[in-house]
Amino acid sequence: MKALGLDLGDASLGIAISDKEKVFARGVENYRFSIDNESAALKKVLEYIYSEPIDTIVLGYPINMDGSIGSQAQKSITFKETLQQHTDIEIVLYDERLSSSMAKKTMIQSKKQKKKRQRSVDQTAAVIILQNYLDQQKGVK
């Protein structure tokens, strides 16, 4: 079985998936939708659930640096609750503090053009979120 990693933004959803052994995460898509239209994002996630053998969904949970829950973290909670109504698959909220900034740094270091970075930052963040989760599950530091 595989794990699906998600980074939910205001108008895009970064999607990553693991291999069957849940060792490596790879980016698969940066799905764009109209602002505050999570139903489109939900539909996209359900497509992956129906087409891949997924047993875990890892959803980025962008809590504030002080540990408080801001509007983006609340958005992830709401998305998780909505998604849970459509599937029995385990959905894990995963602390993703700094994942987007790590994604941007990674893309800058790989010399990706600024326009391409902006289009794929959520997908790269989803890879980072999922890979960190997988490593934590395996006890990798």
N, CA, C and O atoms as a GROMACS GRO file, in nm:
protein
  564
    1MET      N    1   0.084  -0.119   0.000
    1MET     CA    2   0.000   0.000   0.000
    1MET      C    3   0.088   0.125   0.000
    1MET      O    4   0.204   0.121   0.043
    2LYS      N    5   0.032   0.234  -0.049
    2LYS     CA    6   0.105   0.360  -0.062
    2LYS      C    7   0.046   0.465   0.031
    2LYS      O    8  -0.065   0.451   0.083
    3ALA      N    9   0.123   0.571   0.050
    3ALA     CA   10   0.076   0.687   0.125
    3ALA      C   11   0.067   0.804   0.027
    3ALA      O   12   0.148   0.818  -0.064
    4LEU      N   13  -0.033   0.887   0.049
    4LEU     CA   14  -0.055   1.006  -0.033
    4LEU      C   15  -0.024   1.128   0.052
    4LEU      O   16  -0.075   1.141   0.163
    5GLY      N   17   0.061   1.217   0.002
    5GLY     CA   18   0.095   1.340   0.073
    5GLY      C   19   0.028   1.459   0.009
    5GLY      O   20   0.025   1.470  -0.114
    6LEU      N   21  -0.027   1.548   0.091
    6LEU     CA   22  -0.100   1.664   0.040
    6LEU      C   23  -0.054   1.792   0.108
    6LEU      O   24  -0.032   1.795   0.229
    7ASP      N   25  -0.039   1.897   0.028
    7ASP     CA   26  -0.013   2.030   0.080
    7ASP      C   27  -0.121   2.121   0.024
    7ASP      O   28  -0.118   2.157  -0.094
    8LEU      N   29  -0.215   2.159   0.108
    8LEU     CA   30  -0.331   2.239   0.067
    8LEU      C   31  -0.299   2.387   0.078
    8LEU      O   32  -0.267   2.437   0.186
    9GLY      N   33  -0.308   2.456  -0.035
    9GLY     CA   34  -0.291   2.600  -0.037
    9GLY      C   35  -0.424   2.668  -0.062
    9GLY      O   36  -0.528   2.602  -0.065
   10ASP      N   37  -0.421   2.798  -0.082
   10ASP     CA   38  -0.544   2.873  -0.108
   10ASP      C   39  -0.603   2.841  -0.244
   10ASP      O   40  -0.725   2.840  -0.261
   11ALA      N   41  -0.518   2.816  -0.342
   11ALA     CA   42  -0.567   2.791  -0.478
   11ALA      C   43  -0.496   2.676  -0.546
   11ALA      O   44  -0.505   2.660  -0.668
   12SER      N   45  -0.424   2.595  -0.469
   12SER     CA   46  -0.359   2.478  -0.528
   12SER      C   47  -0.341   2.370  -0.423
   12SER      O   48  -0.343   2.395  -0.302
   13LEU      N   49  -0.325   2.250  -0.473
   13LEU     CA   50  -0.305   2.133  -0.388
   13LEU      C   51  -0.183   2.059  -0.440
   13LEU      O   52  -0.183   2.006  -0.551
   14GLY      N   53  -0.078   2.057  -0.358
   14GLY     CA   54   0.040   1.980  -0.392
   14GLY      C   55   0.016   1.834  -0.357
   14GLY      O   56  -0.034   1.804  -0.248
   15ILE      N   57   0.050   1.745  -0.449
   15ILE     CA   58   0.023   1.602  -0.428
   15ILE      C   59   0.152   1.523  -0.448
   15ILE      O   60   0.225   1.542  -0.546
   16ALA      N   61   0.180   1.436  -0.353
   16ALA     CA   62   0.294   1.345  -0.360
   16ALA      C   63   0.244   1.206  -0.324
   16ALA      O   64   0.142   1.190  -0.258
   17ILE      N   65   0.318   1.106  -0.368
   17ILE     CA   66   0.280   0.967  -0.338
   17ILE      C   67   0.407   0.889  -0.305
   17ILE      O   68   0.515   0.919  -0.354
   18SER      N   69   0.390   0.790  -0.222
   18SER     CA   70   0.504   0.706  -0.185
   18SER      C   71   0.510   0.584  -0.276
   18SER      O   72   0.418   0.555  -0.352
   19ASP      N   73   0.621   0.513  -0.266
   19ASP     CA   74   0.630   0.382  -0.329
   19ASP      C   75   0.554   0.283  -0.240
   19ASP      O   76   0.510   0.318  -0.131
   20LYS      N   77   0.540   0.160  -0.286
   20LYS     CA   78   0.462   0.060  -0.211
   20LYS      C   79   0.527   0.025  -0.077
   20LYS      O   80   0.457  -0.015   0.017
   21GLU      N   81   0.658   0.039  -0.068
   21GLU     CA   82   0.727   0.008   0.056
   21GLU      C   83   0.725   0.125   0.154
   21GLU      O   84   0.772   0.113   0.267
   22LYS      N   85   0.672   0.238   0.111
   22LYS     CA   86   0.666   0.361   0.191
   22LYS      C   87   0.803   0.406   0.238
   22LYS      O   88   0.824   0.438   0.355
   23VAL      N   89   0.896   0.408   0.143
   23VAL     CA   90   1.031   0.454   0.171
   23VAL      C   91   1.055   0.591   0.108
   23VAL      O   92   1.112   0.680   0.171
   24PHE      N   93   1.011   0.606  -0.016
   24PHE     CA   94   1.037   0.728  -0.091
   24PHE      C   95   0.909   0.799  -0.133
   24PHE      O   96   0.810   0.735  -0.169
   25ALA      N   97   0.912   0.930  -0.126
   25ALA     CA   98   0.801   1.013  -0.174
   25ALA      C   99   0.843   1.079  -0.305
   25ALA      O  100   0.959   1.117  -0.322
   26ARG      N  101   0.748   1.092  -0.395
   26ARG     CA  102   0.774   1.164  -0.520
   26ARG      C  103   0.654   1.252  -0.551
   26ARG      O  104   0.540   1.216  -0.523
   27GLY      N  105   0.681   1.365  -0.608
   27GLY     CA  106   0.575   1.456  -0.646
   27GLY      C  107   0.502   1.406  -0.769
   27GLY      O  108   0.564   1.352  -0.861
   28VAL      N  109   0.371   1.423  -0.771
   28VAL     CA  110   0.294   1.381  -0.888
   28VAL      C  111   0.217   1.495  -0.953
   28VAL      O  112   0.192   1.492  -1.073
   29GLU      N  113   0.179   1.595  -0.874
   29GLU     CA  114   0.097   1.699  -0.935
   29GLU      C  115   0.087   1.821  -0.843
   29GLU      O  116   0.091   1.810  -0.720
   30ASN      N  117   0.075   1.936  -0.907
   30ASN     CA  118   0.037   2.058  -0.837
   30ASN      C  119  -0.096   2.099  -0.899
   30ASN      O  120  -0.100   2.164  -1.004
   31TYR      N  121  -0.204   2.062  -0.833
   31TYR     CA  122  -0.338   2.083  -0.887
   31TYR      C  123  -0.388   2.222  -0.849
   31TYR      O  124  -0.395   2.256  -0.731
   32ARG      N  125  -0.423   2.301  -0.948
   32ARG     CA  126  -0.472   2.437  -0.926
   32ARG      C  127  -0.624   2.437  -0.930
   32ARG      O  128  -0.686   2.369  -1.013
   33PHE      N  129  -0.684   2.515  -0.841
   33PHE     CA  130  -0.829   2.530  -0.838
   33PHE      C  131  -0.860   2.674  -0.802
   33PHE      O  132  -0.772   2.747  -0.757
   34SER      N  133  -0.984   2.716  -0.820
   34SER     CA  134  -1.018   2.853  -0.787
   34SER      C  135  -1.013   2.872  -0.636
   34SER      O  136  -1.039   2.780  -0.559
   35ILE      N  137  -0.979   2.992  -0.596
   35ILE     CA  138  -0.960   3.022  -0.454
   35ILE      C  139  -1.081   2.979  -0.371
   35ILE      O  140  -1.196   3.003  -0.408
   36ASP      N  141  -1.051   2.914  -0.259
   36ASP     CA  142  -1.151   2.867  -0.164
   36ASP      C  143  -1.252   2.770  -0.226
   36ASP      O  144  -1.369   2.769  -0.187
   37ASN      N  145  -1.207   2.690  -0.321
   37ASN     CA  146  -1.294   2.587  -0.381
   37ASN      C  147  -1.236   2.450  -0.346
   37ASN      O  148  -1.186   2.379  -0.433
   38GLU      N  149  -1.243   2.415  -0.218
   38GLU     CA  150  -1.187   2.288  -0.175
   38GLU      C  151  -1.259   2.168  -0.234
   38GLU      O  152  -1.205   2.058  -0.234
   39SER      N  153  -1.381   2.187  -0.285
   39SER     CA  154  -1.453   2.073  -0.343
   39SER      C  155  -1.378   2.020  -0.466
   39SER      O  156  -1.379   1.900  -0.492
   40ALA      N  157  -1.314   2.109  -0.541
   40ALA     CA  158  -1.233   2.065  -0.655
   40ALA      C  159  -1.112   1.986  -0.605
   40ALA      O  160  -1.075   1.884  -0.663
   41ALA      N  161  -1.050   2.035  -0.498
   41ALA     CA  162  -0.935   1.965  -0.440
   41ALA      C  163  -0.977   1.829  -0.386
   41ALA      O  164  -0.906   1.730  -0.401
   42LEU      N  165  -1.093   1.825  -0.322
   42LEU     CA  166  -1.147   1.699  -0.269
   42LEU      C  167  -1.167   1.599  -0.382
   42LEU      O  168  -1.129   1.482  -0.369
   43LYS      N  169  -1.226   1.643  -0.490
   43LYS     CA  170  -1.250   1.555  -0.605
   43LYS      C  171  -1.118   1.499  -0.659
   43LYS      O  172  -1.110   1.382  -0.695
   44LYS      N  173  -1.015   1.583  -0.664
   44LYS     CA  174  -0.885   1.539  -0.714
   44LYS      C  175  -0.825   1.433  -0.621
   44LYS      O  176  -0.769   1.334  -0.669
   45VAL      N  177  -0.836   1.453  -0.492
   45VAL     CA  178  -0.783   1.354  -0.396
   45VAL      C  179  -0.857   1.221  -0.410
   45VAL      O  180  -0.796   1.115  -0.407
   46LEU      N  181  -0.987   1.228  -0.424
   46LEU     CA  182  -1.066   1.105  -0.440
   46LEU      C  183  -1.026   1.030  -0.567
   46LEU      O  184  -1.029   0.907  -0.568
   47GLU      N  185  -0.990   1.100  -0.672
   47GLU     CA  186  -0.942   1.034  -0.794
   47GLU      C  187  -0.818   0.951  -0.764
   47GLU      O  188  -0.806   0.838  -0.812
   48TYR      N  189  -0.726   1.005  -0.686
   48TYR     CA  190  -0.605   0.930  -0.650
   48TYR      C  191  -0.639   0.810  -0.562
   48TYR      O  192  -0.583   0.702  -0.578
   49ILE      N  193  -0.730   0.831  -0.469
   49ILE     CA  194  -0.769   0.722  -0.378
   49ILE      C  195  -0.828   0.605  -0.457
   49ILE      O  196  -0.802   0.489  -0.426
   50TYR      N  197  -0.907   0.636  -0.558
   50TYR     CA  198  -0.971   0.531  -0.637
   50TYR      C  199  -0.878   0.466  -0.737
   50TYR      O  200  -0.903   0.354  -0.783
   51SER      N  201  -0.769   0.534  -0.773
   51SER     CA  202  -0.680   0.480  -0.876
   51SER      C  203  -0.551   0.417  -0.821
   51SER      O  204  -0.480   0.350  -0.895
   52GLU      N  205  -0.521   0.439  -0.695
   52GLU     CA  206  -0.397   0.388  -0.634
   52GLU      C  207  -0.430   0.309  -0.508
   52GLU      O  208  -0.531   0.336  -0.443
   53PRO      N  209  -0.345   0.213  -0.472
   53PRO     CA  210  -0.366   0.139  -0.346
   53PRO      C  211  -0.313   0.219  -0.227
   53PRO      O  212  -0.202   0.196  -0.180
   54ILE      N  213  -0.394   0.313  -0.178
   54ILE     CA  214  -0.352   0.405  -0.072
   54ILE      C  215  -0.417   0.364   0.060
   54ILE      O  216  -0.537   0.337   0.066
   55ASP      N  217  -0.335   0.360   0.166
   55ASP     CA  218  -0.390   0.329   0.298
   55ASP      C  219  -0.368   0.442   0.400
   55ASP      O  220  -0.418   0.435   0.512
   56THR      N  221  -0.294   0.545   0.360
   56THR     CA  222  -0.269   0.658   0.448
   56THR      C  223  -0.264   0.787   0.367
   56THR      O  224  -0.202   0.792   0.260
   57ILE      N  225  -0.329   0.890   0.418
   57ILE     CA  226  -0.320   1.023   0.359
   57ILE      C  227  -0.252   1.112   0.463
   57ILE      O  228  -0.296   1.120   0.577
   58VAL      N  229  -0.146   1.178   0.421
   58VAL     CA  230  -0.072   1.268   0.509
   58VAL      C  231  -0.099   1.410   0.460
   58VAL      O  232  -0.052   1.451   0.353
   59LEU      N  233  -0.174   1.484   0.540
   59LEU     CA  234  -0.215   1.619   0.503
   59LEU      C  235  -0.134   1.719   0.584
   59LEU      O  236  -0.132   1.714   0.707
   60GLY      N  237  -0.068   1.809   0.513
   60GLY     CA  238   0.010   1.912   0.581
   60GLY      C  239  -0.076   1.994   0.675
   60GLY      O  240  -0.187   2.033   0.642
   61TYR      N  241  -0.021   2.019   0.793
   61TYR     CA  242  -0.092   2.091   0.899
   61TYR      C  243  -0.006   2.211   0.939
   61TYR      O  244   0.082   2.199   1.024
   62PRO      N  245  -0.030   2.325   0.876
   62PRO     CA  246   0.058   2.441   0.895
   62PRO      C  247   0.029   2.522   1.021
   62PRO      O  248  -0.019   2.635   1.014
   63ILE      N  249   0.058   2.462   1.136
   63ILE     CA  250   0.036   2.537   1.259
   63ILE      C  251   0.142   2.647   1.268
   63ILE      O  252   0.248   2.639   1.208
   64ASN      N  253   0.110   2.750   1.345
   64ASN     CA  254   0.201   2.863   1.360
   64ASN      C  255   0.325   2.822   1.438
   64ASN      O  256   0.325   2.720   1.507
   65MET      N  257   0.430   2.901   1.428
   65MET     CA  258   0.556   2.869   1.495
   65MET      C  259   0.540   2.860   1.646
   65MET      O  260   0.614   2.788   1.712
   66ASP      N  261   0.442   2.933   1.702
   66ASP     CA  262   0.419   2.927   1.847
   66ASP      C  263   0.326   2.812   1.886
   66ASP      O  264   0.290   2.798   2.003
   67GLY      N  265   0.286   2.730   1.787
   67GLY     CA  266   0.200   2.615   1.815
   67GLY      C  267   0.051   2.644   1.806
   67GLY      O  268  -0.030   2.554   1.820
   68SER      N  269   0.015   2.768   1.782
   68SER     CA  270  -0.127   2.803   1.772
   68SER      C  271  -0.182   2.765   1.634
   68SER      O  272  -0.107   2.744   1.538
   69ILE      N  273  -0.313   2.757   1.628
   69ILE     CA  274  -0.380   2.718   1.503
   69ILE      C  275  -0.431   2.844   1.434
   69ILE      O  276  -0.520   2.912   1.484
   70GLY      N  277  -0.373   2.873   1.319
   70GLY     CA  278  -0.414   2.988   1.240
   70GLY      C  279  -0.516   2.948   1.135
   70GLY      O  280  -0.568   2.836   1.137
   71SER      N  281  -0.544   3.038   1.045
   71SER     CA  282  -0.648   3.014   0.944
   71SER      C  283  -0.610   2.901   0.847
   71SER      O  284  -0.696   2.823   0.807
   72GLN      N  285  -0.483   2.890   0.811
   72GLN     CA  286  -0.442   2.783   0.719
   72GLN      C  287  -0.450   2.647   0.787
   72GLN      O  288  -0.489   2.549   0.724
   73ALA      N  289  -0.413   2.640   0.913
   73ALA     CA  290  -0.424   2.514   0.986
   73ALA      C  291  -0.570   2.474   1.001
   73ALA      O  292  -0.605   2.356   0.988
   74GLN      N  293  -0.656   2.571   1.028
   74GLN     CA  294  -0.799   2.543   1.038
   74GLN      C  295  -0.854   2.491   0.906
   74GLN      O  296  -0.941   2.405   0.902
   75LYS      N  297  -0.801   2.547   0.797
   75LYS     CA  298  -0.842   2.502   0.664
   75LYS      C  299  -0.805   2.354   0.643
   75LYS      O  300  -0.882   2.278   0.584
   76SER      N  301  -0.689   2.314   0.693
   76SER     CA  302  -0.649   2.173   0.683
   76SER      C  303  -0.738   2.084   0.768
   76SER      O  304  -0.774   1.974   0.726
   77ILE      N  305  -0.775   2.131   0.886
   77ILE     CA  306  -0.864   2.054   0.972
   77ILE      C  307  -0.999   2.032   0.903
   77ILE      O  308  -1.052   1.922   0.900
   78THR      N  309  -1.052   2.140   0.847
   78THR     CA  310  -1.181   2.132   0.777
   78THR      C  311  -1.173   2.039   0.657
   78THR      O  312  -1.263   1.959   0.634
   79PHE      N  313  -1.063   2.050   0.579
   79PHE     CA  314  -1.045   1.963   0.462
   79PHE      C  315  -1.036   1.817   0.506
   79PHE      O  316  -1.093   1.729   0.441
   80LYS      N  317  -0.965   1.790   0.614
   80LYS     CA  318  -0.954   1.653   0.665
   80LYS      C  319  -1.092   1.600   0.702
   80LYS      O  320  -1.127   1.487   0.667
   81GLU      N  321  -1.170   1.680   0.773
   81GLU     CA  322  -1.304   1.637   0.814
   81GLU      C  323  -1.393   1.608   0.694
   81GLU      O  324  -1.468   1.510   0.693
   82THR      N  325  -1.384   1.692   0.594
   82THR     CA  326  -1.463   1.672   0.471
   82THR      C  327  -1.418   1.546   0.399
   82THR      O  328  -1.501   1.465   0.356
   83LEU      N  329  -1.288   1.529   0.386
   83LEU     CA  330  -1.233   1.412   0.318
   83LEU      C  331  -1.270   1.284   0.394
   83LEU      O  332  -1.300   1.182   0.332
   84GLN      N  333  -1.268   1.290   0.525
   84GLN     CA  334  -1.299   1.173   0.607
   84GLN      C  335  -1.443   1.125   0.585
   84GLN      O  336  -1.473   1.008   0.606
   85GLN      N  337  -1.531   1.216   0.544
   85GLN     CA  338  -1.670   1.178   0.516
   85GLN      C  339  -1.680   1.094   0.388
   85GLN      O  340  -1.784   1.030   0.364
   86HIS      N  341  -1.574   1.092   0.306
   86HIS     CA  342  -1.577   1.023   0.178
   86HIS      C  343  -1.489   0.898   0.173
   86HIS      O  344  -1.488   0.827   0.073
   87THR      N  345  -1.415   0.873   0.281
   87THR     CA  346  -1.324   0.759   0.279
   87THR      C  347  -1.299   0.707   0.420
   87THR      O  348  -1.313   0.781   0.518
   88ASP      N  349  -1.262   0.580   0.429
   88ASP     CA  350  -1.224   0.520   0.556
   88ASP      C  351  -1.072   0.516   0.572
   88ASP      O  352  -1.021   0.467   0.673
   89ILE      N  353  -1.001   0.569   0.474
   89ILE     CA  354  -0.855   0.570   0.479
   89ILE      C  355  -0.809   0.661   0.592
   89ILE      O  356  -0.866   0.768   0.615
   90GLU      N  357  -0.705   0.618   0.663
   90GLU     CA  358  -0.649   0.699   0.772
   90GLU      C  359  -0.595   0.830   0.716
   90GLU      O  360  -0.520   0.831   0.618
   91ILE      N  361  -0.633   0.941   0.779
   91ILE     CA  362  -0.584   1.073   0.739
   91ILE      C  363  -0.509   1.132   0.857
   91ILE      O  364  -0.565   1.148   0.965
   92VAL      N  365  -0.382   1.162   0.835
   92VAL     CA  366  -0.295   1.214   0.938
   92VAL      C  367  -0.267   1.361   0.912
   92VAL      O  368  -0.222   1.397   0.802
   93LEU      N  369  -0.292   1.446   1.010
   93LEU     CA  370  -0.248   1.586   1.001
   93LEU      C  371  -0.103   1.588   1.046
   93LEU      O  372  -0.071   1.546   1.157
   94TYR      N  373  -0.015   1.637   0.959
   94TYR     CA  374   0.128   1.634   0.988
   94TYR      C  375   0.184   1.775   0.995
   94TYR      O  376   0.169   1.854   0.902
   95ASP      N  377   0.248   1.805   1.106
   95ASP     CA  378   0.306   1.938   1.129
   95ASP      C  379   0.403   1.971   1.015
   95ASP      O  380   0.506   1.906   0.997
   96GLU      N  381   0.368   2.073   0.940
   96GLU     CA  382   0.448   2.107   0.823
   96GLU      C  383   0.514   2.243   0.836
   96GLU      O  384   0.544   2.308   0.735
   97ARG      N  385   0.536   2.288   0.958
   97ARG     CA  386   0.601   2.418   0.975
   97ARG      C  387   0.728   2.424   0.892
   97ARG      O  388   0.813   2.335   0.899
   98LEU      N  389   0.739   2.526   0.814
   98LEU     CA  390   0.854   2.556   0.731
   98LEU      C  391   0.867   2.469   0.605
   98LEU      O  392   0.965   2.484   0.532
   99SER      N  393   0.773   2.380   0.577
   99SER     CA  394   0.788   2.296   0.458
   99SER      C  395   0.785   2.378   0.330
   99SER      O  396   0.860   2.348   0.237
  100SER      N  397   0.702   2.480   0.322
  100SER     CA  398   0.697   2.562   0.201
  100SER      C  399   0.826   2.641   0.183
  100SER      O  400   0.876   2.654   0.071
  101SER      N  401   0.881   2.692   0.292
  101SER     CA  402   1.008   2.764   0.278
  101SER      C  403   1.121   2.668   0.244
  101SER      O  404   1.212   2.704   0.169
  102MET      N  405   1.118   2.546   0.299
  102MET     CA  406   1.216   2.445   0.261
  102MET      C  407   1.203   2.410   0.114
  102MET      O  408   1.303   2.392   0.044
  103ALA      N  409   1.079   2.400   0.066
  103ALA     CA  410   1.055   2.368  -0.075
  103ALA      C  411   1.112   2.478  -0.164
  103ALA      O  412   1.177   2.449  -0.264
  104LYS      N  413   1.088   2.603  -0.128
  104LYS     CA  414   1.141   2.714  -0.207
  104LYS      C  415   1.292   2.712  -0.210
  104LYS      O  416   1.352   2.732  -0.315
  105LYS      N  417   1.356   2.689  -0.094
  105LYS     CA  418   1.502   2.683  -0.089
  105LYS      C  419   1.556   2.569  -0.175
  105LYS      O  420   1.656   2.585  -0.245
  106THR      N  421   1.489   2.454  -0.168
  106THR     CA  422   1.532   2.340  -0.248
  106THR      C  423   1.525   2.372  -0.397
  106THR      O  424   1.617   2.339  -0.472
  107MET      N  425   1.417   2.437  -0.439
  107MET     CA  426   1.403   2.470  -0.581
  107MET      C  427   1.501   2.577  -0.623
  107MET      O  428   1.549   2.574  -0.737
  108ILE      N  429   1.531   2.672  -0.536
  108ILE     CA  430   1.631   2.775  -0.568
  108ILE      C  431   1.767   2.710  -0.584
  108ILE      O  432   1.841   2.741  -0.678
  109GLN      N  433   1.800   2.619  -0.493
  109GLN     CA  434   1.929   2.550  -0.500
  109GLN      C  435   1.941   2.466  -0.626
  109GLN      O  436   2.050   2.447  -0.680
  110SER      N  437   1.827   2.414  -0.674
  110SER     CA  438   1.831   2.334  -0.797
  110SER      C  439   1.822   2.424  -0.921
  110SER      O  440   1.813   2.375  -1.034
  111LYS      N  441   1.823   2.555  -0.897
  111LYS     CA  442   1.824   2.656  -1.003
  111LYS      C  443   1.700   2.655  -1.091
  111LYS      O  444   1.707   2.686  -1.210
  112LYS      N  445   1.587   2.620  -1.033
  112LYS     CA  446   1.460   2.628  -1.106
  112LYS      C  447   1.425   2.774  -1.128
  112LYS      O  448   1.446   2.858  -1.039
  113GLN      N  449   1.372   2.805  -1.243
  113GLN     CA  450   1.330   2.943  -1.272
  113GLN      C  451   1.218   2.984  -1.178
  113GLN      O  452   1.137   2.901  -1.136
  114LYS      N  453   1.214   3.113  -1.146
  114LYS     CA  454   1.116   3.163  -1.049
  114LYS      C  455   0.974   3.127  -1.087
  114LYS      O  456   0.895   3.088  -1.000
  115LYS      N  457   0.938   3.139  -1.214
  115LYS     CA  458   0.801   3.109  -1.258
  115LYS      C  459   0.768   2.962  -1.234
  115LYS      O  460   0.657   2.930  -1.190
  116LYS      N  461   0.861   2.873  -1.262
  116LYS     CA  462   0.840   2.729  -1.240
  116LYS      C  463   0.834   2.698  -1.092
  116LYS      O  464   0.758   2.610  -1.050
  117ARG      N  465   0.912   2.769  -1.010
  117ARG     CA  466   0.909   2.749  -0.866
  117ARG      C  467   0.771   2.782  -0.811
  117ARG      O  468   0.716   2.707  -0.731
  118GLN      N  469   0.715   2.894  -0.855
  118GLN     CA  470   0.584   2.936  -0.806
  118GLN      C  471   0.476   2.836  -0.841
  118GLN      O  472   0.382   2.816  -0.764
  119ARG      N  473   0.488   2.772  -0.958
  119ARG     CA  474   0.387   2.675  -1.001
  119ARG      C  475   0.397   2.542  -0.929
  119ARG      O  476   0.299   2.467  -0.922
  120SER      N  477   0.515   2.510  -0.875
  120SER     CA  478   0.531   2.375  -0.819
  120SER      C  479   0.570   2.373  -0.672
  120SER      O  480   0.606   2.268  -0.620
  121VAL      N  481   0.563   2.487  -0.603
  121VAL     CA  482   0.605   2.490  -0.463
  121VAL      C  483   0.518   2.400  -0.376
  121VAL      O  484   0.570   2.334  -0.286
  122ASP      N  485   0.387   2.394  -0.400
  122ASP     CA  486   0.300   2.309  -0.319
  122ASP      C  487   0.329   2.161  -0.342
  122ASP      O  488   0.323   2.081  -0.248
  123GLN      N  489   0.362   2.124  -0.465
  123GLN     CA  490   0.396   1.985  -0.493
  123GLN      C  491   0.526   1.948  -0.422
  123GLN      O  492   0.536   1.840  -0.362
  124THR      N  493   0.625   2.035  -0.428
  124THR     CA  494   0.751   2.009  -0.360
  124THR      C  495   0.731   2.003  -0.209
  124THR      O  496   0.791   1.920  -0.141
  125ALA      N  497   0.646   2.091  -0.156
  125ALA     CA  498   0.614   2.088  -0.013
  125ALA      C  499   0.545   1.957   0.023
  125ALA      O  500   0.572   1.900   0.129
  126ALA      N  501   0.456   1.907  -0.063
  126ALA     CA  502   0.388   1.779  -0.038
  126ALA      C  503   0.490   1.665  -0.031
  126ALA      O  504   0.476   1.574   0.051
  127VAL      N  505   0.591   1.670  -0.117
  127VAL     CA  506   0.697   1.568  -0.113
  127VAL      C  507   0.772   1.575   0.020
  127VAL      O  508   0.798   1.472   0.082
  128ILE      N  509   0.806   1.697   0.062
  128ILE     CA  510   0.879   1.714   0.188
  128ILE      C  511   0.794   1.665   0.306
  128ILE      O  512   0.845   1.595   0.394
  129ILE      N  513   0.667   1.701   0.308
  129ILE     CA  514   0.577   1.658   0.415
  129ILE      C  515   0.568   1.506   0.420
  129ILE      O  516   0.584   1.445   0.526
  130LEU      N  517   0.544   1.446   0.304
  130LEU     CA  518   0.530   1.300   0.299
  130LEU      C  519   0.660   1.230   0.333
  130LEU      O  520   0.659   1.132   0.408
  131GLN      N  521   0.772   1.278   0.280
  131GLN     CA  522   0.900   1.214   0.308
  131GLN      C  523   0.935   1.224   0.457
  131GLN      O  524   0.984   1.127   0.516
  132ASN      N  525   0.909   1.338   0.517
  132ASN     CA  526   0.934   1.353   0.661
  132ASN      C  527   0.848   1.256   0.742
  132ASN      O  528   0.895   1.195   0.837
  133TYR      N  529   0.722   1.242   0.702
  133TYR     CA  530   0.632   1.148   0.769
  133TYR      C  531   0.682   1.004   0.754
  133TYR      O  532   0.687   0.930   0.851
  134LEU      N  533   0.719   0.966   0.632
  134LEU     CA  534   0.769   0.831   0.608
  134LEU      C  535   0.895   0.803   0.690
  134LEU      O  536   0.909   0.696   0.750
  135ASP      N  537   0.986   0.901   0.691
  135ASP     CA  538   1.110   0.884   0.767
  135ASP      C  539   1.080   0.869   0.916
  135ASP      O  540   1.142   0.788   0.985
  136GLN      N  541   0.985   0.948   0.965
  136GLN     CA  542   0.948   0.939   1.107
  136GLN      C  543   0.888   0.801   1.139
  136GLN      O  544   0.916   0.745   1.245
  137GLN      N  545   0.808   0.748   1.049
  137GLN     CA  546   0.747   0.617   1.071
  137GLN      C  547   0.854   0.506   1.072
  137GLN      O  548   0.840   0.407   1.144
  138LYS      N  549   0.959   0.523   0.995
  138LYS     CA  550   1.067   0.424   0.988
  138LYS      C  551   1.173   0.447   1.094
  138LYS      O  552   1.264   0.365   1.110
  139GLY      N  553   1.162   0.559   1.167
  139GLY     CA  554   1.261   0.590   1.268
  139GLY      C  555   1.389   0.650   1.213
  139GLY      O  556   1.492   0.648   1.280
  140VAL      N  557   1.384   0.703   1.090
  140VAL     CA  558   1.499   0.766   1.028
  140VAL      C  559   1.513   0.908   1.080
  140VAL      O  560   1.414   0.980   1.091
  141LYS      N  561   1.635   0.948   1.112
  141LYS     CA  562   1.656   1.085   1.161
  141LYS      C  563   1.727   1.168   1.060
  141LYS      O  564   1.752   1.286   1.084
   0.00000   0.00000   0.00000
